Amino acid sequence: MSEMRQLLMDTAVRLFEAASMDEVFKAVEEGRRPLSHWRALEENGLVDLLLPEEAGGAAVGFGDAMAVARAAGAFALPLPLVETMIGRWLLSGAGLGAPAGPLGVVTAAGRLEVAWPDEISALVVSDAADRVGWVAAGEFEFEHGTNGAGEPVGRLREPPPIPPGQSGGLDSERSPSTLMAVARAAMIAGAMERVLDLTIEHVQGRVQFGRPLARFQAVQQLVAVMASHTAVVGVAADTAIAAVETVLDRHVGDATFMAGCAKARASEACYEVTRIAHQLHGAIGYTREHDLHRFTRRLWAWRDADGDEGYWRQSVGEMAIRSGGAGLWPLLVETPGAALER
């Protein structure tokens, strides 16, 4: 880990720990945004990590920003940090200034659903693969509800039209749906790692029939399955992040295939990881006194966010078919852009 990333992670972990206290989650489920914690994220520059320095940002690399996204997942952060971080970067790439405050992001992938609909200052909308813009809060209507994590969400029937002068073109390196899929996969990876830690801690400490649960072979097998899914999702997220970084560095290629594979695998694994975790925790895992439900409920919400496994499987399959017999293997094994540079 580089010195820059270590400093960044130290700051992020400190802020995320404060924003994941019991009273914060209670307030969230009552529909109250933890405003002071959001201000702390803004004041410490986390929402502007990806922006260039001339735009008031930190100009960190995409990999460093995704390390923060993964940490946000590991703390079940109940704030729209990733959406705001990616949204501001997209608007900057289109030559647009980003409105102050938290943002929602709507792309072609997944449900038209936005967290904290009454709190966001604007909605970042991708109305085409190479265009993005923003619509101010109050200029569109939501159907209000909550997601599986108990967080307030707003559902749209269709993306709102972007007002004139508030949209711009994007280069091919910044596909909104691709970037959000990678960021969400990173968050899922972080949350799964935390769920695995909680489960191992529980089975090692819980005694049944005179010995810890961890001593039973059936329990060991279930933990091994969970650990396998968690490891694969972590590698898939890292691979997709590396693919995006390669495209950004070389200014050529497309990371959509790797991003789609990562999000499909991450979404798919949410079922098995949460099922096994609750099976091994027993009834205590469903209680509000235990932390497990905070992570498993968000995993279910993030499974569908920014395209579920069905959406991305279809997208990946279509890309594979279009690549043809000769192009499939390079699509699977080469870094984005390598085939184009030959």
Secondary structure as GFF3:
##gff-version 3
##sequence-region A 1 342
A	DSSP	alpha_helix	3	18	.	.	.	ID=ss1
A	DSSP	alpha_helix	22	29	.	.	.	ID=ss2
A	DSSP	alpha_helix	35	43	.	.	.	ID=ss3
A	DSSP	three_ten_helix	46	48	.	.	.	ID=ss4
A	DSSP	three_ten_helix	53	55	.	.	.	ID=ss5
A	DSSP	alpha_helix	62	74	.	.	.	ID=ss6
A	DSSP	alpha_helix	81	93	.	.	.	ID=ss7
A	DSSP	beta_strand	103	106	.	.	.	ID=ss8
A	DSSP	beta_strand	113	115	.	.	.	ID=ss9
A	DSSP	beta_strand	122	128	.	.	.	ID=ss10
A	DSSP	beta_strand	131	136	.	.	.	ID=ss11
A	DSSP	beta_strand	143	146	.	.	.	ID=ss12
A	DSSP	beta_strand	152	155	.	.	.	ID=ss13
A	DSSP	beta_strand	167	169	.	.	.	ID=ss14
A	DSSP	alpha_helix	176	205	.	.	.	ID=ss15
A	DSSP	beta_strand	207	208	.	.	.	ID=ss16
A	DSSP	beta_strand	211	212	.	.	.	ID=ss17
A	DSSP	three_ten_helix	213	215	.	.	.	ID=ss18
A	DSSP	alpha_helix	217	250	.	.	.	ID=ss19
A	DSSP	alpha_helix	256	281	.	.	.	ID=ss20
A	DSSP	three_ten_helix	282	286	.	.	.	ID=ss21
A	DSSP	alpha_helix	292	304	.	.	.	ID=ss22
A	DSSP	alpha_helix	309	333	.	.	.	ID=ss23
A	DSSP	alpha_helix	338	341	.	.	.	ID=ss24
###
